[in-house]
């Protein structure tokens, strides 16, 4: 089983990696610094968005990013608002990139 970083530390490192790649990102909901789950919303600035959350992949015995919601940005925002109401410890990071880059597939960004 892979070790887990505290959520606040992971978010800080992720924002730094995005900044170094010149990809704008913002924390739109700050969750629990130690163990809050993290959702990454990718806004492509054309009215569409996709939100990713972490899930455990039993087949490969590791955590992986999965699509939580995808579609018109207001619809994705509604899903995230419901998730935040259900889990006030949830972090939501919004990434704004026309190409939809999130860097979540890169090494070191497993959470």
Secondary structure, DSSP 4 states (H G I P E B T S, - for coil): ------HHHHHHHHHHHHHHTT-EEEEEE---TTT--EEEEEE-SSSEEEEEEEEEETTTTEEEEEEEEEEEHHHHHHHHHHHHHH-TT-EEEEEE-TT----TTSTT---
